[in-house]
Amino acid sequence: MSARLSRRISAISESATLAVDAKAKALKAAGRPVVVFGAGEPDFSTPQPIVEAAIAAARESGMHRYTPTAGLPGLKAAVVAKTKRDSGYEVDASQVLVTNGGKQALYNAFAALLDPGDEVLLPAPYWTTYPESIRLAGGVPVDVTTDESTGYLVDIAQLDAALTPRTKALVFVSPSNPTGAVYPPEQVAAIGRWAVEHGIWVVTDEIYEHLVYGDAEFSSMPVLVPELADTCIVVNGVAKTYAMTGWRVGWMLGPQDVVKAATNLQSHATSNVNNVAQRAAQFALEGDLSAVAQMRDAFDRRRQTMTRMLAEIPGVTCPEPLGAFYCYPAVKDLLGKQIRGRRAGSSAELADLLLDEAEVAVVPGEAFGTPGYLRLSYALGDDDLVEGVTRMQKLLGDAS
Ligand SMILES: Cc1ncc(COP(=O)(O)O)c(C=O)c1O
C-alpha cells in the first residue's frame, strides 16, 4: 500500500522557530509571564503612511483583479530604483520577480536552478528554510560549518573542501540569520570570485541589508564581483526593513532566463502577489529610510545590552553580532552540568529547561544545523529583554 503522505512532503520538518513561538505563545495565553526570544520579526508596527497606501489601493477596482505574475510594473520599477540606491546593483525590470516574501523567492530560485542530486553549499549555522527549499527542489544541501571562533564566517579553504563535481550553487547570507554575522567586503568579494572561477551559482539573501551596526557595512556580492551577474540570484523583501513581515512581499533578481522560468512556476503556484500588499511595498520602497533608521537605533541598543549580559554568564560565549537582530551564543560548556536538579545533554534540552525553569523561550542551535548554541532574537522591548536575560543569568549561573 502506498504511504498516506508523499515522502517528499513528509520529510519536511516543522519550522523550529515557529514551533518555539507557538509553545511560548500557548504558555503566555495560559497566563505565564514568558519572555520570548524566538521572534524573527521586528516588534514595531508597519509605518502608518504605508498602511494608508494599502487602504487607498484597496479602493481601486483595478487592484481587485489578477495582475501580471511577475509583479505590478510600479513595484518592479521601485525595486529596480531601490536596488540601485541601496546596494548599487543595476538591474532591468525584466530581471525582477515579485514574490510572496523572500521565502517564495528562495523556493522559486532553487526550483529554477536545481536538478535532482545537485549540491548546494550551505554555510551553517543556516536559516531553517534553506535546506528545506533546496531538498524540495531535489537538491542536496551540503553544510559548510562555521563556529564562534571565526565569528561564523566561512572561508575559501572551507568552500574548496566542500566542492564536488555536483556542486551547483552556494547560499550566501550577510547579515546572517541566525548568527548576526556580517562579512567584510573583501571576504564577500573573495567568495564571489571563487564562485565565478568554479562556475557556481550564488543565491544571496540580502533581506537584512539595512540592519548593520557599528563599523560593519553591508555589501552586495554581484556589485563587488560584476562577472557574477549572470550566475547570481539576489533575494530581498520589505519584511525586515519596513516591519512588514505579515504583508508577504519579497522579490528575486536574476538573469532573465532564470526570472522567466521562476515566473512560469509562480504563475501556476500562486500567480501575482496580493495587489494591495504590492502597492504598500511600492510606497515603502519609494519613501526614505527613516523608519528603518529608528528601528536600527533601538536594535543596536538592545544588541549591546543582550551581548553584554549573555557574556556575563559563565559557560556562554557570544561573539558580537554585527547585523540582523539575533545573538547566537555557544552554550556547549553548559551541557551536562547540573542546573536546578536537571542536566541538559543538548542545546535542545537546554532550551526546554530554560522554558520550564526560567520561562524564557529561545531557539536551540539544532534548528540551524549546529547543536550546542542558542538563538536569541533581540526584536523585543528593552524591559522584557533585560528581564529575560536576567532570568537566564540566575538560572544558568547556578550550573555546576
Ligand atoms: C535570512 C532570511 N531570509 C528571508 C526571510 C524571509 O522573509 P519573508 O518574510 O520576506 O519571507 C527571513 C525571515 O525570517 C530570513 O531570516
The ligand as an SDF file (V2000), in Angstrom:
LIG
                    3D

 16 16  0  0  0  0  0  0  0  0999 V2000
   17.5940   35.2630    6.2230 C   0  0  0  0  0  0  0  0  0  0  0  0
   16.1450   35.3960    5.8960 C   0  0  0  0  0  0  0  0  0  0  0  0
   15.7700   35.4150    4.6220 N   0  0  0  0  0  0  0  0  0  0  0  0
   14.4740   35.5090    4.2760 C   0  0  0  0  0  0  0  0  0  0  0  0
   13.4900   35.5970    5.2230 C   0  0  0  0  0  0  0  0  0  0  0  0
   12.0720   35.5940    4.7410 C   0  0  0  0  0  0  0  0  0  0  0  0
   11.4170   36.7460    4.8270 O   0  0  0  0  0  0  0  0  0  0  0  0
    9.9690   36.9060    4.2430 P   0  0  0  0  0  0  0  0  0  0  0  0
    9.1200   37.2410    5.4110 O   0  0  0  0  0  0  0  0  0  0  0  0
   10.1100   38.0490    3.2630 O   0  0  0  0  0  0  0  0  0  0  0  0
    9.5440   35.6470    3.5750 O   0  0  0  0  0  0  0  0  0  0  0  0
   13.8200   35.5740    6.5770 C   0  0  0  0  0  0  0  0  0  0  0  0
   12.7890   35.6030    7.6170 C   0  0  0  0  0  0  0  0  0  0  0  0
   12.9820   35.2720    8.7720 O   0  0  0  0  0  0  0  0  0  0  0  0
   15.1920   35.4830    6.9270 C   0  0  0  0  0  0  0  0  0  0  0  0
   15.5860   35.4670    8.2060 O   0  0  0  0  0  0  0  0  0  0  0  0
  1  2  1  0
  2  3  1  0
  2 15  2  0
  3  4  2  0
  4  5  1  0
  5  6  1  0
  5 12  2  0
  6  7  1  0
  7  8  1  0
  8  9  2  0
  8 10  1  0
  8 11  1  0
 12 13  1  0
 12 15  1  0
 13 14  2  0
 15 16  1  0
M  END
$$$$
